Amino acid sequence: MKFLSSIPTRLVVLATGAALFLSAGAASAGDGHWVTTWGCAPQLTEPGNLPPVPLANRTLRQFVRTSIGGRNVRVRFSNAYGTSPVNIQSAHIALAAGTGSAGTGEINPTTDRTLVFRGAPGVVIPAGETVLSDPLDFDLPTTADVALSIHFGNLSATTINGHPGSRSTSFISDGNAVSAISLPTPSLTTHWYVITGIETLAESGGRTVVILGDSITDGRGSTTDGNNRWPDNLAKRFAANPPTAGVAVANMGIGGNAIFGGLGPAAVDRFDRDVLNQNGARYLIVFEGVNDLGGVSDAGAPALATNLINAYTQFANKAHARNIRAYAATITPLGTGYYTSARESARQTINNWIRTNAVFDGVIDFDAAVHDPSNPANLLPAYSSDTLHLNPSGYQVMANAVNLGLFTP
């Protein structure tokens, strides 16, 4: 994947037919630095998670919850896993009138703004590429519900870049309705497509914590359109605490993901893209490994524990090389579908290493916060959604377990 806005003389074809060269110079906008205030990890959308109707010649409106605010924004659009070009005729950003589940996806029309790409209203994103919109004056509040509306042109792709675990309702309507307050007779889906990030121009104190995770970080068990995943709750805690009010949260969780495999690109393969290449990244939380443990044979569990510890060490070292503080989170209980005594022993080995290691800059002990004290191999029932994932109460407890002092300058 190439990130076009950072590569001089990369040619992109605009929807108007004009030529566009996105370069590093297109990223500047006055003083300050760009910080990722919202993001999701892209992957190839599985057939069962494709849009309910074709996106060609339709408007797609998607809702996201940003973290820190600002007065300038730009939006990242990705065709990293597409096999044919994505034709964006027009794209708008607005604050939501309510939440993503509100009726037909209403926006606040007084905040509706047009996104442009080197001054043009649209762009054609080649397969395997990513683009940023031009910097835009936009009053983005802290922890805001934002609507991104895209009108697509011809789109013949049978594969599309997406993020299946959005936990947010998206709306698809015929024709060009990017400025409509609400979309007429929309088709609904709970997935994100094409969008992968919103950046804001931050003051000197603005910085991002990137969370590398799986479905527990992605929010399985949380409330659709509720924005009550543990990273959402952590962003609220940051915003309410003056020393961390400038800390944004980029949730790079993928449902079913693993360090060495699973759904989506393995964490070892996506680490540079999803962590190191996030603008404003100053902190990293690594909270993965449960799916690796859940798929290993009993005989292979001890070796897997060693391999996971080696991978965690590599992550910390790579983060440190970029001046990013790295924190390791203990693995929470395996749940009935994954548990065996050998896998549990490997989890304990890993967690003991996390709690005592000298590689990371700190530890976040999620396991201690949510396990059942009377049976530490299990989640506390009050926090459990399905014995592996947590419910909204459990996700709040996880967020509360994070020491905010780890994220002060």
Secondary structure, DSSP 8 states (H G I E B T S, - for coil): -EEGGGSTTEEEE-TTS-EEEE-GGGG--SSSEEEEEEE---EE--GGGS-SS--TTEEEEEEEE--S-EEEEEEEEE-TT-SS-EEEEEEEEEEBSS-TTSTTT-B-GGG-EEE-BTTBS-EEE-TTEEEE---EEEEE-TT-EEEEEEEE-----SS-EEES---S-EEEEES--TT-SS-SS-EEES-EESEEEEEEEE-TT-EEEEEEE-HHHHTTTS-TTT--SHHHHHHHHHHHSGGGTTEEEEEEE-TTB-SSSBSSS-HHHHHIIIIITSTTEEEEEEE--HHHHHHS-TTTHHHHHHHHHHHHHHHHHHHHHTT-EEEEE------TTT--HHHHHHHHHHHHHHHH-SSSSEEE-HHHHHEETTEEEEE-GGGBSSSSSB-HHHHHHHHHTS-GGGG--
